[in-house]
Amino acid sequence: MTVRPPRTFRKEDDRDPLSAALEQEILNEKASTLSRLTVKLEKALSDLKTAESTADLPQEDRERLVAVAGEALWHVVTQRELCGLRQHKAFNDFLAVPREVRLRMGPARLSGKISQ
């Protein structure tokens, strides 16, 4: 049986260089994915805001845009948690995510196809 010291007591120099490179690559991918998902969320929120500024927006179209933004928010929150970012209120406030979108966060249940 082998006993390894906890990670907190290990020095950074003790790591295998290949493991360190792999960990760095994983962190880069997490950050890159978070960035891409945040851009999609910003676009969904922008589309919703633009559509709401038009006078003749059918309720069906508005519901679809809110659902798309809610799903995009769900993806971002999930990725933020994978990156270790657990506090979302400041992030949502910074992006001015509407309360309705926050409440609809999750998979979109739409009858038609979504073109993104």
Sequence and secondary structure as in RCSB ss.txt:
>XXXX:A:sequence
MTVRPPRTFRKEDDRDPLSAALEQEILNEKASTLSRLTVKLEKALSDLKTAESTADLPQEDRERLVAVAGEALWH
VVTQRELCGLRQHKAFNDFLAVPREVRLRMGPARLSGKISQ
>XXXX:A:secstr
      GGGS GGGS HHHHHHHHHHHHHHHHHHHHHHHHHHHHHHHHHHHHHSS   HHHHHHHHHHHHHHHHH
HHHHHHHTT    HHHHHHHT  HHHHHT S    SS    
